[in-house]
Amino acid sequence: MTATRKIEIDETTAKTLEHLAAARGVTISELLSELLDRDGEPIEADKAEIAELDRRWARIEAGAKTIPHDDVVRWLDTWGTPAFRPWRDR
């Protein structure tokens, strides 16, 4: 069993951690573990991946066509069923 410790944080940070953990469906301990590598060092974001996300977001803000959430959900619901078709064939 892993030893545990309690730490003190301000209320705003606690609520933020609770919200982030709930959104990911994990505990706060699991969330914090995801943010650190095994040596306790912060995991660096891949700069190329961040730059690509920034480029994609800029295109959306500039008016690029997007897919409505409900359309994606309906398509995902077909996965593993006879109704499934690749996105381009839907």
Short mmCIF file of the C-alpha atoms (twelve columns), coordinates in Angstrom:
data_MODEL
# 
_entry.id   MODEL 
# 
loop_
_atom_site.group_PDB 
_atom_site.id 
_atom_site.type_symbol 
_atom_site.label_atom_id 
_atom_site.label_alt_id 
_atom_site.label_comp_id 
_atom_site.label_asym_id 
_atom_site.label_seq_id 
_atom_site.Cartn_x 
_atom_site.Cartn_y 
_atom_site.Cartn_z 
_atom_site.pdbx_PDB_model_num 
ATOM 1  C CA . MET A 1  0.000   0.000  0.000   1 
ATOM 2  C CA . THR A 2  1.277   3.459  -0.890  1 
ATOM 3  C CA . ALA A 3  1.784   5.891  1.974   1 
ATOM 4  C CA . THR A 4  -0.380  8.992  1.803   1 
ATOM 5  C CA . ARG A 5  0.087   12.538 3.048   1 
ATOM 6  C CA . LYS A 6  -2.249  15.463 3.489   1 
ATOM 7  C CA . ILE A 7  -1.286  18.872 2.152   1 
ATOM 8  C CA . GLU A 8  -2.928  22.242 2.675   1 
ATOM 9  C CA . ILE A 9  -4.096  24.278 -0.323  1 
ATOM 10 C CA . ASP A 10 -6.327  27.289 -0.704  1 
ATOM 11 C CA . GLU A 11 -10.058 26.853 -1.400  1 
ATOM 12 C CA . THR A 12 -9.856  28.049 -5.010  1 
ATOM 13 C CA . THR A 13 -7.119  25.546 -5.853  1 
ATOM 14 C CA . ALA A 14 -9.038  22.752 -4.112  1 
ATOM 15 C CA . LYS A 15 -12.202 23.488 -6.088  1 
ATOM 16 C CA . THR A 16 -10.228 23.669 -9.334  1 
ATOM 17 C CA . LEU A 17 -8.577  20.307 -8.646  1 
ATOM 18 C CA . GLU A 18 -11.943 18.754 -7.754  1 
ATOM 19 C CA . HIS A 19 -13.499 20.099 -10.962 1 
ATOM 20 C CA . LEU A 20 -10.621 18.894 -13.163 1 
ATOM 21 C CA . ALA A 21 -10.569 15.466 -11.543 1 
ATOM 22 C CA . ALA A 22 -14.344 15.066 -11.900 1 
ATOM 23 C CA . ALA A 23 -14.195 16.113 -15.553 1 
ATOM 24 C CA . ARG A 24 -11.603 13.382 -16.208 1 
ATOM 25 C CA . GLY A 25 -13.373 10.809 -14.054 1 
ATOM 26 C CA . VAL A 26 -10.397 10.339 -11.743 1 
ATOM 27 C CA . THR A 27 -9.526  11.109 -8.144  1 
ATOM 28 C CA . ILE A 28 -7.501  14.179 -7.250  1 
ATOM 29 C CA . SER A 29 -4.570  11.891 -6.399  1 
ATOM 30 C CA . GLU A 30 -4.783  10.288 -9.844  1 
ATOM 31 C CA . LEU A 31 -5.025  13.707 -11.498 1 
ATOM 32 C CA . LEU A 32 -1.914  14.957 -9.727  1 
ATOM 33 C CA . SER A 33 -0.051  11.746 -10.558 1 
ATOM 34 C CA . GLU A 34 -0.860  12.305 -14.241 1 
ATOM 35 C CA . LEU A 35 0.716   15.753 -14.046 1 
ATOM 36 C CA . LEU A 36 4.030   14.488 -12.670 1 
ATOM 37 C CA . ASP A 37 6.401   11.870 -13.952 1 
ATOM 38 C CA . ARG A 38 7.787   9.128  -11.719 1 
ATOM 39 C CA . ASP A 39 10.637  11.364 -10.539 1 
ATOM 40 C CA . GLY A 40 8.224   14.053 -9.366  1 
ATOM 41 C CA . GLU A 41 9.134   16.393 -12.210 1 
ATOM 42 C CA . PRO A 42 6.390   18.171 -14.156 1 
ATOM 43 C CA . ILE A 43 5.681   16.592 -17.520 1 
ATOM 44 C CA . GLU A 44 6.580   19.012 -20.290 1 
ATOM 45 C CA . ALA A 45 3.979   19.690 -22.937 1 
ATOM 46 C CA . ASP A 46 5.092   18.805 -26.432 1 
ATOM 47 C CA . LYS A 47 5.651   22.204 -28.062 1 
ATOM 48 C CA . ALA A 48 4.863   20.884 -31.552 1 
ATOM 49 C CA . GLU A 49 1.547   19.432 -30.359 1 
ATOM 50 C CA . ILE A 50 0.620   22.687 -28.618 1 
ATOM 51 C CA . ALA A 51 1.520   24.670 -31.751 1 
ATOM 52 C CA . GLU A 52 -0.674  22.386 -33.880 1 
ATOM 53 C CA . LEU A 53 -3.593  22.802 -31.469 1 
ATOM 54 C CA . ASP A 54 -3.104  26.585 -31.593 1 
ATOM 55 C CA . ARG A 55 -3.156  26.493 -35.417 1 
ATOM 56 C CA . ARG A 56 -6.352  24.424 -35.431 1 
ATOM 57 C CA . TRP A 57 -8.040  26.728 -32.912 1 
ATOM 58 C CA . ALA A 58 -7.050  29.790 -34.942 1 
ATOM 59 C CA . ARG A 59 -8.712  28.247 -38.027 1 
ATOM 60 C CA . ILE A 60 -11.903 27.644 -36.039 1 
ATOM 61 C CA . GLU A 61 -11.905 31.194 -34.691 1 
ATOM 62 C CA . ALA A 62 -11.416 32.420 -38.277 1 
ATOM 63 C CA . GLY A 63 -14.620 30.651 -39.294 1 
ATOM 64 C CA . ALA A 64 -13.523 27.190 -40.426 1 
ATOM 65 C CA . LYS A 65 -16.378 24.701 -40.575 1 
ATOM 66 C CA . THR A 66 -16.809 22.522 -37.488 1 
ATOM 67 C CA . ILE A 67 -18.919 19.445 -36.802 1 
ATOM 68 C CA . PRO A 68 -21.810 19.849 -34.331 1 
ATOM 69 C CA . HIS A 69 -21.334 17.859 -31.124 1 
ATOM 70 C CA . ASP A 70 -24.633 15.992 -31.556 1 
ATOM 71 C CA . ASP A 71 -23.535 14.740 -34.992 1 
ATOM 72 C CA . VAL A 72 -20.319 13.347 -33.537 1 
ATOM 73 C CA . VAL A 73 -22.185 11.703 -30.643 1 
ATOM 74 C CA . ARG A 74 -24.642 10.024 -33.026 1 
ATOM 75 C CA . TRP A 75 -21.726 8.720  -35.112 1 
ATOM 76 C CA . LEU A 76 -19.842 7.469  -32.031 1 
ATOM 77 C CA . ASP A 77 -22.986 5.643  -30.888 1 
ATOM 78 C CA . THR A 78 -22.764 3.504  -34.061 1 
ATOM 79 C CA . TRP A 79 -19.282 2.192  -33.229 1 
ATOM 80 C CA . GLY A 80 -19.378 -1.581 -32.840 1 
ATOM 81 C CA . THR A 81 -22.814 -1.855 -34.457 1 
ATOM 82 C CA . PRO A 82 -23.912 -2.908 -37.951 1 
ATOM 83 C CA . ALA A 83 -24.877 0.748  -38.565 1 
ATOM 84 C CA . PHE A 84 -21.260 1.923  -38.250 1 
ATOM 85 C CA . ARG A 85 -19.757 3.665  -41.270 1 
ATOM 86 C CA . PRO A 86 -16.441 5.515  -41.463 1 
ATOM 87 C CA . TRP A 87 -16.895 9.241  -40.860 1 
ATOM 88 C CA . ARG A 88 -16.407 10.123 -44.533 1 
ATOM 89 C CA . ASP A 89 -19.129 7.587  -45.514 1 
ATOM 90 C CA . ARG A 90 -21.744 8.570  -42.943 1 
# 
